[in-house]
Amino acid sequence: MRFFSRKSGRERLLETVSDSLGEMSSGLTKGRLAKAGLIAGGLAGLTAGSAGVSSLRRRKEGATDGS
């Protein structure tokens, strides 16, 4: 017998964010917040990947001028 309904970490996070935004964000839904999070995560991943490629390229070229 279950007394408490368990939520996943993602569900708790989305609920906390949407509760925190309150009435200020009446147009935001959990779906939109999730989509915004995915977009932000994708952009962060692309940025990190680009920095990694640039770092490897500099190493391969042997740049030692502090760039």
N, CA, C and O atoms as a Tripos MOL2 file, in Angstrom:
@<TRIPOS>MOLECULE
protein
  268   267    67     0     0
PROTEIN
NO_CHARGES

@<TRIPOS>ATOM
      1 N           0.8410   -1.1860    0.0000 N.3       1 MET1
      2 CA          0.0000    0.0000    0.0000 C.3       1 MET1
      3 C           0.8850    1.2470    0.0000 C.2       1 MET1
      4 O           1.7960    1.3710    0.8180 O.2       1 MET1
      5 N           0.6090    2.1630   -0.9190 N.am      2 ARG2
      6 CA          1.4060    3.3840   -1.0320 C.3       2 ARG2
      7 C           0.6570    4.5580   -0.4490 C.2       2 ARG2
      8 O          -0.4930    4.8210   -0.8020 O.2       2 ARG2
      9 N           1.3200    5.2570    0.4420 N.am      3 PHE3
     10 CA          0.7130    6.4440    1.0460 C.3       3 PHE3
     11 C           1.0900    7.7120    0.3040 C.2       3 PHE3
     12 O           0.3110    8.6630    0.2380 O.2       3 PHE3
     13 N           2.2820    7.7170   -0.2500 N.am      4 PHE4
     14 CA          2.7780    8.9120   -0.9170 C.3       4 PHE4
     15 C           2.9820    8.6290   -2.3950 C.2       4 PHE4
     16 O           3.4420    7.5550   -2.7820 O.2       4 PHE4
     17 N           2.6360    9.5960   -3.1980 N.am      5 SER5
     18 CA          2.9140    9.4240   -4.6270 C.3       5 SER5
     19 C           4.3030    9.9930   -4.8810 C.2       5 SER5
     20 O           4.5800   11.1470   -4.5530 O.2       5 SER5
     21 N           5.1580    9.1920   -5.4550 N.am      6 ARG6
     22 CA          6.5430    9.5900   -5.7100 C.3       6 ARG6
     23 C           6.6440   10.2530   -7.0760 C.2       6 ARG6
     24 O           6.0350    9.8070   -8.0480 O.2       6 ARG6
     25 N           7.4220   11.3230   -7.1310 N.am      7 LYS7
     26 CA          7.6660   12.0160   -8.3890 C.3       7 LYS7
     27 C           9.1430   11.8820   -8.7330 C.2       7 LYS7
     28 O           9.9970   11.7830   -7.8520 O.2       7 LYS7
     29 N           9.4180   11.8810  -10.0060 N.am      8 SER8
     30 CA         10.8120   11.8210  -10.4330 C.3       8 SER8
     31 C          11.4690   13.1760  -10.1570 C.2       8 SER8
     32 O          10.7900   14.1690   -9.8970 O.2       8 SER8
     33 N          12.7820   13.1950  -10.2180 N.am      9 GLY9
     34 CA         13.5130   14.4430   -9.9920 C.3       9 GLY9
     35 C          13.1320   15.5130  -10.9970 C.2       9 GLY9
     36 O          13.0280   16.6920  -10.6580 O.2       9 GLY9
     37 N          12.9220   15.0830  -12.2590 N.am     10 ARG10
     38 CA         12.5390   16.0430  -13.3000 C.3      10 ARG10
     39 C          11.1620   16.6340  -13.0070 C.2      10 ARG10
     40 O          10.9560   17.8360  -13.1730 O.2      10 ARG10
     41 N          10.2210   15.7980  -12.5740 N.am     11 GLU11
     42 CA          8.8750   16.2960  -12.2570 C.3      11 GLU11
     43 C           8.9170   17.2660  -11.0810 C.2      11 GLU11
     44 O           8.2200   18.2810  -11.0860 O.2      11 GLU11
     45 N           9.7340   16.9570  -10.0740 N.am     12 ARG12
     46 CA          9.8540   17.8700   -8.9230 C.3      12 ARG12
     47 C          10.4780   19.1880   -9.3410 C.2      12 ARG12
     48 O          10.0400   20.2530   -8.9050 O.2      12 ARG12
     49 N          11.5110   19.1210  -10.1930 N.am     13 LEU13
     50 CA         12.1740   20.3340  -10.6550 C.3      13 LEU13
     51 C          11.2120   21.2160  -11.4400 C.2      13 LEU13
     52 O          11.1270   22.4190  -11.1950 O.2      13 LEU13
     53 N          10.4870   20.6180  -12.3840 N.am     14 LEU14
     54 CA          9.5360   21.3900  -13.1810 C.3      14 LEU14
     55 C           8.4400   21.9860  -12.3130 C.2      14 LEU14
     56 O           8.0240   23.1250  -12.5290 O.2      14 LEU14
     57 N           7.9710   21.2240  -11.3350 N.am     15 GLU15
     58 CA          6.9320   21.7380  -10.4450 C.3      15 GLU15
     59 C           7.4600   22.8960   -9.6040 C.2      15 GLU15
     60 O           6.7590   23.8890   -9.4050 O.2      15 GLU15
     61 N           8.6830   22.7750   -9.1140 N.am     16 THR16
     62 CA          9.2870   23.8380   -8.3110 C.3      16 THR16
     63 C           9.4780   25.1080   -9.1340 C.2      16 THR16
     64 O           9.1690   26.2070   -8.6740 O.2      16 THR16
     65 N           9.9870   24.9500  -10.3490 N.am     17 VAL17
     66 CA         10.2080   26.1170  -11.2080 C.3      17 VAL17
     67 C           8.8900   26.7900  -11.5420 C.2      17 VAL17
     68 O           8.7710   28.0120  -11.4520 O.2      17 VAL17
     69 N           7.8990   25.9980  -11.9290 N.am     18 SER18
     70 CA          6.6180   26.6070  -12.3030 C.3      18 SER18
     71 C           5.9350   27.2430  -11.0920 C.2      18 SER18
     72 O           5.2730   28.2710  -11.2330 O.2      18 SER18
     73 N           6.0840   26.6530   -9.9090 N.am     19 ASP19
     74 CA          5.5220   27.2670   -8.7030 C.3      19 ASP19
     75 C           6.2440   28.5690   -8.3610 C.2      19 ASP19
     76 O           5.6220   29.5470   -7.9480 O.2      19 ASP19
     77 N           7.5670   28.5650   -8.5370 N.am     20 SER20
     78 CA          8.3540   29.7530   -8.2080 C.3      20 SER20
     79 C           8.0150   30.9270   -9.1180 C.2      20 SER20
     80 O           7.9760   32.0780   -8.6830 O.2      20 SER20
     81 N           7.7750   30.6220  -10.3700 N.am     21 LEU21
     82 CA          7.4580   31.6930  -11.3010 C.3      21 LEU21
     83 C           6.0700   32.2660  -11.0480 C.2      21 LEU21
     84 O           5.8200   33.4400  -11.3190 O.2      21 LEU21
     85 N           5.1760   31.4470  -10.5320 N.am     22 GLY22
     86 CA          3.8480   31.8890  -10.1280 C.3      22 GLY22
     87 C           3.0600   32.5970  -11.2020 C.2      22 GLY22
     88 O           3.0700   32.2010  -12.3680 O.2      22 GLY22
     89 N           2.3860   33.6350  -10.8020 N.am     23 GLU23
     90 CA          1.5120   34.3730  -11.7090 C.3      23 GLU23
     91 C           2.2880   35.1630  -12.7500 C.2      23 GLU23
     92 O           1.7480   35.5020  -13.8040 O.2      23 GLU23
     93 N           3.5410   35.4540  -12.4650 N.am     24 MET24
     94 CA          4.3550   36.2070  -13.4020 C.3      24 MET24
     95 C           4.4650   35.4740  -14.7360 C.2      24 MET24
     96 O           4.6330   36.0990  -15.7830 O.2      24 MET24
     97 N           4.3710   34.1750  -14.6940 N.am     25 SER25
     98 CA          4.5700   33.3830  -15.9050 C.3      25 SER25
     99 C           3.3150   32.6090  -16.2670 C.2      25 SER25
    100 O           3.3830   31.4010  -16.4970 O.2      25 SER25
    101 N           2.1940   33.2650  -16.3200 N.am     26 SER26
    102 CA          0.9460   32.5590  -16.5880 C.3      26 SER26
    103 C           0.9630   31.8520  -17.9410 C.2      26 SER26
    104 O           0.2250   30.8830  -18.1220 O.2      26 SER26
    105 N           1.7730   32.2990  -18.8930 N.am     27 GLY27
    106 CA          1.8310   31.6810  -20.2070 C.3      27 GLY27
    107 C           2.7540   30.4740  -20.2780 C.2      27 GLY27
    108 O           2.7450   29.7480  -21.2720 O.2      27 GLY27
    109 N           3.5590   30.2480  -19.2250 N.am     28 LEU28
    110 CA          4.5030   29.1320  -19.2530 C.3      28 LEU28
    111 C           3.8530   27.8730  -18.7060 C.2      28 LEU28
    112 O           3.2290   27.8900  -17.6460 O.2      28 LEU28
    113 N           4.0050   26.8000  -19.4310 N.am     29 THR29
    114 CA          3.5110   25.5070  -18.9700 C.3      29 THR29
    115 C           4.7110   24.6030  -18.7190 C.2      29 THR29
    116 O           5.8380   24.9490  -19.0730 O.2      29 THR29
    117 N           4.4720   23.4610  -18.1170 N.am     30 LYS30
    118 CA          5.5620   22.5280  -17.8660 C.3      30 LYS30
    119 C           6.2100   22.0940  -19.1630 C.2      30 LYS30
    120 O           7.4250   21.9030  -19.2240 O.2      30 LYS30
    121 N           5.4040   21.9360  -20.2030 N.am     31 GLY31
    122 CA          5.9530   21.5530  -21.4990 C.3      31 GLY31
    123 C           6.8750   22.6120  -22.0640 C.2      31 GLY31
    124 O           7.9360   22.2990  -22.6030 O.2      31 GLY31
    125 N           6.4710   23.8580  -21.9410 N.am     32 ARG32
    126 CA          7.3140   24.9480  -22.4460 C.3      32 ARG32
    127 C           8.5870   25.0720  -21.6330 C.2      32 ARG32
    128 O           9.6560   25.3320  -22.1860 O.2      32 ARG32
    129 N           8.4810   24.8880  -20.3160 N.am     33 LEU33
    130 CA          9.6780   24.9480  -19.4830 C.3      33 LEU33
    131 C          10.6330   23.8160  -19.8360 C.2      33 LEU33
    132 O          11.8470   24.0130  -19.8780 O.2      33 LEU33
    133 N          10.0900   22.6390  -20.0880 N.am     34 ALA34
    134 CA         10.9240   21.5000  -20.4670 C.3      34 ALA34
    135 C          11.6050   21.7670  -21.8060 C.2      34 ALA34
    136 O          12.7900   21.4780  -21.9710 O.2      34 ALA34
    137 N          10.8620   22.3160  -22.7550 N.am     35 LYS35
    138 CA         11.4340   22.6190  -24.0670 C.3      35 LYS35
    139 C          12.5300   23.6740  -23.9330 C.2      35 LYS35
    140 O          13.5770   23.5600  -24.5700 O.2      35 LYS35
    141 N          12.3030   24.6920  -23.1180 N.am     36 ALA36
    142 CA         13.3110   25.7350  -22.9120 C.3      36 ALA36
    143 C          14.5650   25.1280  -22.2770 C.2      36 ALA36
    144 O          15.6850   25.4920  -22.6350 O.2      36 ALA36
    145 N          14.3710   24.2020  -21.3350 N.am     37 GLY37
    146 CA         15.5100   23.5420  -20.7080 C.3      37 GLY37
    147 C          16.3040   22.7090  -21.6940 C.2      37 GLY37
    148 O          17.5350   22.6990  -21.6600 O.2      37 GLY37
    149 N          15.6000   22.0070  -22.5740 N.am     38 LEU38
    150 CA         16.2830   21.2090  -23.5930 C.3      38 LEU38
    151 C          17.0730   22.1010  -24.5480 C.2      38 LEU38
    152 O          18.1990   21.7760  -24.9240 O.2      38 LEU38
    153 N          16.4820   23.2160  -24.9340 N.am     39 ILE39
    154 CA         17.1710   24.1500  -25.8380 C.3      39 ILE39
    155 C          18.4130   24.7190  -25.1630 C.2      39 ILE39
    156 O          19.4840   24.7790  -25.7670 O.2      39 ILE39
    157 N          18.2630   25.1390  -23.9000 N.am     40 ALA40
    158 CA         19.4040   25.7000  -23.1690 C.3      40 ALA40
    159 C          20.5030   24.6540  -23.0040 C.2      40 ALA40
    160 O          21.6860   24.9630  -23.1490 O.2      40 ALA40
    161 N          20.1130   23.4210  -22.7000 N.am     41 GLY41
    162 CA         21.0960   22.3560  -22.5650 C.3      41 GLY41
    163 C          21.7970   22.0550  -23.8750 C.2      41 GLY41
    164 O          23.0030   21.8080  -23.9030 O.2      41 GLY41
    165 N          21.0310   22.0770  -24.9700 N.am     42 GLY42
    166 CA         21.6270   21.8570  -26.2820 C.3      42 GLY42
    167 C          22.6260   22.9390  -26.6430 C.2      42 GLY42
    168 O          23.6990   22.6530  -27.1750 O.2      42 GLY42
    169 N          22.2700   24.1840  -26.3530 N.am     43 LEU43
    170 CA         23.1970   25.2870  -26.6380 C.3      43 LEU43
    171 C          24.4610   25.1800  -25.7990 C.2      43 LEU43
    172 O          25.5590   25.4400  -26.2890 O.2      43 LEU43
    173 N          24.3090   24.7970  -24.5340 N.am     44 ALA44
    174 CA         25.4810   24.6220  -23.6750 C.3      44 ALA44
    175 C          26.3640   23.4990  -24.2190 C.2      44 ALA44
    176 O          27.5900   23.6090  -24.2150 O.2      44 ALA44
    177 N          25.7370   22.4250  -24.6830 N.am     45 GLY45
    178 CA         26.4980   21.3200  -25.2570 C.3      45 GLY45
    179 C          27.2380   21.7200  -26.5210 C.2      45 GLY45
    180 O          28.3970   21.3540  -26.7120 O.2      45 GLY45
    181 N          26.5710   22.4670  -27.3770 N.am     46 LEU46
    182 CA         27.2250   22.9390  -28.6040 C.3      46 LEU46
    183 C          28.3990   23.8600  -28.2900 C.2      46 LEU46
    184 O          29.4470   23.7800  -28.9290 O.2      46 LEU46
    185 N          28.2190   24.7240  -27.3140 N.am     47 THR47
    186 CA         29.2890   25.6420  -26.9240 C.3      47 THR47
    187 C          30.4890   24.8730  -26.3860 C.2      47 THR47
    188 O          31.6330   25.1620  -26.7380 O.2      47 THR47
    189 N          30.2180   23.8890  -25.5270 N.am     48 ALA48
    190 CA         31.3040   23.0890  -24.9660 C.3      48 ALA48
    191 C          32.0010   22.2900  -26.0620 C.2      48 ALA48
    192 O          33.2270   22.1740  -26.0600 O.2      48 ALA48
    193 N          31.2410   21.7470  -26.9870 N.am     49 GLY49
    194 CA         31.8310   21.0000  -28.0890 C.3      49 GLY49
    195 C          32.7050   21.8720  -28.9580 C.2      49 GLY49
    196 O          33.7930   21.4680  -29.3700 O.2      49 GLY49
    197 N          32.2250   23.0730  -29.2360 N.am     50 SER50
    198 CA         32.9980   24.0120  -30.0500 C.3      50 SER50
    199 C          34.2960   24.3830  -29.3470 C.2      50 SER50
    200 O          35.3460   24.4540  -29.9850 O.2      50 SER50
    201 N          34.2360   24.6170  -28.0580 N.am     51 ALA51
    202 CA         35.4480   24.9530  -27.2990 C.3      51 ALA51
    203 C          36.4280   23.7820  -27.3160 C.2      51 ALA51
    204 O          37.6380   23.9790  -27.4200 O.2      51 ALA51
    205 N          35.9000   22.5690  -27.2130 N.am     52 GLY52
    206 CA         36.7630   21.3910  -27.2550 C.3      52 GLY52
    207 C          37.4520   21.2320  -28.5950 C.2      52 GLY52
    208 O          38.6420   20.9230  -28.6520 O.2      52 GLY52
    209 N          36.7150   21.4410  -29.6690 N.am     53 VAL53
    210 CA         37.2990   21.3430  -31.0090 C.3      53 VAL53
    211 C          38.3710   22.4120  -31.1950 C.2      53 VAL53
    212 O          39.4400   22.1390  -31.7390 O.2      53 VAL53
    213 N          38.0800   23.6260  -30.7410 N.am     54 SER54
    214 CA         39.0650   24.7040  -30.8670 C.3      54 SER54
    215 C          40.3290   24.3820  -30.0760 C.2      54 SER54
    216 O          41.4400   24.6350  -30.5420 O.2      54 SER54
    217 N          40.1590   23.8290  -28.8930 N.am     55 SER55
    218 CA         41.3020   23.4660  -28.0670 C.3      55 SER55
    219 C          42.1520   22.4030  -28.7430 C.2      55 SER55
    220 O          43.3780   22.5010  -28.7630 O.2      55 SER55
    221 N          41.4990   21.3870  -29.2960 N.am     56 LEU56
    222 CA         42.2380   20.3390  -30.0040 C.3      56 LEU56
    223 C          42.9580   20.8920  -31.2200 C.2      56 LEU56
    224 O          44.0910   20.5060  -31.5050 O.2      56 LEU56
    225 N          42.3060   21.7940  -31.9350 N.am     57 ARG57
    226 CA         42.9210   22.3860  -33.1260 C.3      57 ARG57
    227 C          44.1590   23.1950  -32.7450 C.2      57 ARG57
    228 O          45.1890   23.1160  -33.4150 O.2      57 ARG57
    229 N          44.0540   23.9740  -31.6650 N.am     58 ARG58
    230 CA         45.2110   24.7610  -31.2220 C.3      58 ARG58
    231 C          46.3640   23.8510  -30.8100 C.2      58 ARG58
    232 O          47.5210   24.1290  -31.1260 O.2      58 ARG58
    233 N          46.0490   22.7670  -30.1070 N.am     59 ARG59
    234 CA         47.0770   21.8270  -29.7000 C.3      59 ARG59
    235 C          47.7660   21.1950  -30.9010 C.2      59 ARG59
    236 O          48.9860   21.0340  -30.9380 O.2      59 ARG59
    237 N          46.9410   20.8440  -31.8790 N.am     60 LYS60
    238 CA         47.4840   20.1970  -33.0800 C.3      60 LYS60
    239 C          48.3860   21.1520  -33.8480 C.2      60 LYS60
    240 O          49.4040   20.7340  -34.4000 O.2      60 LYS60
    241 N          48.0230   22.4300  -33.8880 N.am     61 GLU61
    242 CA         48.8160   23.4130  -34.5970 C.3      61 GLU61
    243 C          50.0480   23.8200  -33.8060 C.2      61 GLU61
    244 O          50.9740   24.4160  -34.3570 O.2      61 GLU61
    245 N          50.0650   23.5020  -32.5190 N.am     62 GLY62
    246 CA         51.2230   23.8330  -31.6940 C.3      62 GLY62
    247 C          51.2860   25.2820  -31.3050 C.2      62 GLY62
    248 O          52.3780   25.8270  -31.1460 O.2      62 GLY62
    249 N          50.1490   25.9250  -31.1450 N.am     63 ALA63
    250 CA         50.1250   27.3280  -30.7650 C.3      63 ALA63
    251 C          50.6450   27.4870  -29.3500 C.2      63 ALA63
    252 O          50.1620   26.8340  -28.4250 O.2      63 ALA63
    253 N          51.6300   28.3550  -29.1850 N.am     64 THR64
    254 CA         52.2130   28.5940  -27.8520 C.3      64 THR64
    255 C          52.2590   30.0820  -27.5200 C.2      64 THR64
    256 O          52.9630   30.4940  -26.5980 O.2      64 THR64
    257 N          51.5150   30.8800  -28.2650 N.am     65 ASP65
    258 CA         51.5360   32.3210  -28.0550 C.3      65 ASP65
    259 C          50.5140   32.7950  -27.0420 C.2      65 ASP65
    260 O          50.2310   33.9900  -26.9630 O.2      65 ASP65
    261 N          49.9540   31.8770  -26.2650 N.am     66 GLY66
    262 CA         48.9930   32.2790  -25.2380 C.3      66 GLY66
    263 C          47.5730   32.3800  -25.7400 C.2      66 GLY66
    264 O          46.7090   32.8590  -25.0040 O.2      66 GLY66
    265 N          47.2890   31.9550  -26.9510 N.am     67 SER67
    266 CA         45.9360   32.0420  -27.4960 C.3      67 SER67
    267 C          45.0950   30.8730  -27.0650 C.2      67 SER67
    268 O          43.9240   30.7860  -27.4340 O.2      67 SER67
@<TRIPOS>BOND
     1     1     2 1
     2     2     3 1
     3     3     4 2
     4     3     5 am
     5     5     6 1
     6     6     7 1
     7     7     8 2
     8     7     9 am
     9     9    10 1
    10    10    11 1
    11    11    12 2
    12    11    13 am
    13    13    14 1
    14    14    15 1
    15    15    16 2
    16    15    17 am
    17    17    18 1
    18    18    19 1
    19    19    20 2
    20    19    21 am
    21    21    22 1
    22    22    23 1
    23    23    24 2
    24    23    25 am
    25    25    26 1
    26    26    27 1
    27    27    28 2
    28    27    29 am
    29    29    30 1
    30    30    31 1
    31    31    32 2
    32    31    33 am
    33    33    34 1
    34    34    35 1
    35    35    36 2
    36    35    37 am
    37    37    38 1
    38    38    39 1
    39    39    40 2
    40    39    41 am
    41    41    42 1
    42    42    43 1
    43    43    44 2
    44    43    45 am
    45    45    46 1
    46    46    47 1
    47    47    48 2
    48    47    49 am
    49    49    50 1
    50    50    51 1
    51    51    52 2
    52    51    53 am
    53    53    54 1
    54    54    55 1
    55    55    56 2
    56    55    57 am
    57    57    58 1
    58    58    59 1
    59    59    60 2
    60    59    61 am
    61    61    62 1
    62    62    63 1
    63    63    64 2
    64    63    65 am
    65    65    66 1
    66    66    67 1
    67    67    68 2
    68    67    69 am
    69    69    70 1
    70    70    71 1
    71    71    72 2
    72    71    73 am
    73    73    74 1
    74    74    75 1
    75    75    76 2
    76    75    77 am
    77    77    78 1
    78    78    79 1
    79    79    80 2
    80    79    81 am
    81    81    82 1
    82    82    83 1
    83    83    84 2
    84    83    85 am
    85    85    86 1
    86    86    87 1
    87    87    88 2
    88    87    89 am
    89    89    90 1
    90    90    91 1
    91    91    92 2
    92    91    93 am
    93    93    94 1
    94    94    95 1
    95    95    96 2
    96    95    97 am
    97    97    98 1
    98    98    99 1
    99    99   100 2
   100    99   101 am
   101   101   102 1
   102   102   103 1
   103   103   104 2
   104   103   105 am
   105   105   106 1
   106   106   107 1
   107   107   108 2
   108   107   109 am
   109   109   110 1
   110   110   111 1
   111   111   112 2
   112   111   113 am
   113   113   114 1
   114   114   115 1
   115   115   116 2
   116   115   117 am
   117   117   118 1
   118   118   119 1
   119   119   120 2
   120   119   121 am
   121   121   122 1
   122   122   123 1
   123   123   124 2
   124   123   125 am
   125   125   126 1
   126   126   127 1
   127   127   128 2
   128   127   129 am
   129   129   130 1
   130   130   131 1
   131   131   132 2
   132   131   133 am
   133   133   134 1
   134   134   135 1
   135   135   136 2
   136   135   137 am
   137   137   138 1
   138   138   139 1
   139   139   140 2
   140   139   141 am
   141   141   142 1
   142   142   143 1
   143   143   144 2
   144   143   145 am
   145   145   146 1
   146   146   147 1
   147   147   148 2
   148   147   149 am
   149   149   150 1
   150   150   151 1
   151   151   152 2
   152   151   153 am
   153   153   154 1
   154   154   155 1
   155   155   156 2
   156   155   157 am
   157   157   158 1
   158   158   159 1
   159   159   160 2
   160   159   161 am
   161   161   162 1
   162   162   163 1
   163   163   164 2
   164   163   165 am
   165   165   166 1
   166   166   167 1
   167   167   168 2
   168   167   169 am
   169   169   170 1
   170   170   171 1
   171   171   172 2
   172   171   173 am
   173   173   174 1
   174   174   175 1
   175   175   176 2
   176   175   177 am
   177   177   178 1
   178   178   179 1
   179   179   180 2
   180   179   181 am
   181   181   182 1
   182   182   183 1
   183   183   184 2
   184   183   185 am
   185   185   186 1
   186   186   187 1
   187   187   188 2
   188   187   189 am
   189   189   190 1
   190   190   191 1
   191   191   192 2
   192   191   193 am
   193   193   194 1
   194   194   195 1
   195   195   196 2
   196   195   197 am
   197   197   198 1
   198   198   199 1
   199   199   200 2
   200   199   201 am
   201   201   202 1
   202   202   203 1
   203   203   204 2
   204   203   205 am
   205   205   206 1
   206   206   207 1
   207   207   208 2
   208   207   209 am
   209   209   210 1
   210   210   211 1
   211   211   212 2
   212   211   213 am
   213   213   214 1
   214   214   215 1
   215   215   216 2
   216   215   217 am
   217   217   218 1
   218   218   219 1
   219   219   220 2
   220   219   221 am
   221   221   222 1
   222   222   223 1
   223   223   224 2
   224   223   225 am
   225   225   226 1
   226   226   227 1
   227   227   228 2
   228   227   229 am
   229   229   230 1
   230   230   231 1
   231   231   232 2
   232   231   233 am
   233   233   234 1
   234   234   235 1
   235   235   236 2
   236   235   237 am
   237   237   238 1
   238   238   239 1
   239   239   240 2
   240   239   241 am
   241   241   242 1
   242   242   243 1
   243   243   244 2
   244   243   245 am
   245   245   246 1
   246   246   247 1
   247   247   248 2
   248   247   249 am
   249   249   250 1
   250   250   251 1
   251   251   252 2
   252   251   253 am
   253   253   254 1
   254   254   255 1
   255   255   256 2
   256   255   257 am
   257   257   258 1
   258   258   259 1
   259   259   260 2
   260   259   261 am
   261   261   262 1
   262   262   263 1
   263   263   264 2
   264   263   265 am
   265   265   266 1
   266   266   267 1
   267   267   268 2
@<TRIPOS>SUBSTRUCTURE
     1 MET1         2 RESIDUE 1 A MET
     2 ARG2         6 RESIDUE 1 A ARG
     3 PHE3        10 RESIDUE 1 A PHE
     4 PHE4        14 RESIDUE 1 A PHE
     5 SER5        18 RESIDUE 1 A SER
     6 ARG6        22 RESIDUE 1 A ARG
     7 LYS7        26 RESIDUE 1 A LYS
     8 SER8        30 RESIDUE 1 A SER
     9 GLY9        34 RESIDUE 1 A GLY
    10 ARG10       38 RESIDUE 1 A ARG
    11 GLU11       42 RESIDUE 1 A GLU
    12 ARG12       46 RESIDUE 1 A ARG
    13 LEU13       50 RESIDUE 1 A LEU
    14 LEU14       54 RESIDUE 1 A LEU
    15 GLU15       58 RESIDUE 1 A GLU
    16 THR16       62 RESIDUE 1 A THR
    17 VAL17       66 RESIDUE 1 A VAL
    18 SER18       70 RESIDUE 1 A SER
    19 ASP19       74 RESIDUE 1 A ASP
    20 SER20       78 RESIDUE 1 A SER
    21 LEU21       82 RESIDUE 1 A LEU
    22 GLY22       86 RESIDUE 1 A GLY
    23 GLU23       90 RESIDUE 1 A GLU
    24 MET24       94 RESIDUE 1 A MET
    25 SER25       98 RESIDUE 1 A SER
    26 SER26      102 RESIDUE 1 A SER
    27 GLY27      106 RESIDUE 1 A GLY
    28 LEU28      110 RESIDUE 1 A LEU
    29 THR29      114 RESIDUE 1 A THR
    30 LYS30      118 RESIDUE 1 A LYS
    31 GLY31      122 RESIDUE 1 A GLY
    32 ARG32      126 RESIDUE 1 A ARG
    33 LEU33      130 RESIDUE 1 A LEU
    34 ALA34      134 RESIDUE 1 A ALA
    35 LYS35      138 RESIDUE 1 A LYS
    36 ALA36      142 RESIDUE 1 A ALA
    37 GLY37      146 RESIDUE 1 A GLY
    38 LEU38      150 RESIDUE 1 A LEU
    39 ILE39      154 RESIDUE 1 A ILE
    40 ALA40      158 RESIDUE 1 A ALA
    41 GLY41      162 RESIDUE 1 A GLY
    42 GLY42      166 RESIDUE 1 A GLY
    43 LEU43      170 RESIDUE 1 A LEU
    44 ALA44      174 RESIDUE 1 A ALA
    45 GLY45      178 RESIDUE 1 A GLY
    46 LEU46      182 RESIDUE 1 A LEU
    47 THR47      186 RESIDUE 1 A THR
    48 ALA48      190 RESIDUE 1 A ALA
    49 GLY49      194 RESIDUE 1 A GLY
    50 SER50      198 RESIDUE 1 A SER
    51 ALA51      202 RESIDUE 1 A ALA
    52 GLY52      206 RESIDUE 1 A GLY
    53 VAL53      210 RESIDUE 1 A VAL
    54 SER54      214 RESIDUE 1 A SER
    55 SER55      218 RESIDUE 1 A SER
    56 LEU56      222 RESIDUE 1 A LEU
    57 ARG57      226 RESIDUE 1 A ARG
    58 ARG58      230 RESIDUE 1 A ARG
    59 ARG59      234 RESIDUE 1 A ARG
    60 LYS60      238 RESIDUE 1 A LYS
    61 GLU61      242 RESIDUE 1 A GLU
    62 GLY62      246 RESIDUE 1 A GLY
    63 ALA63      250 RESIDUE 1 A ALA
    64 THR64      254 RESIDUE 1 A THR
    65 ASP65      258 RESIDUE 1 A ASP
    66 GLY66      262 RESIDUE 1 A GLY
    67 SER67      266 RESIDUE 1 A SER
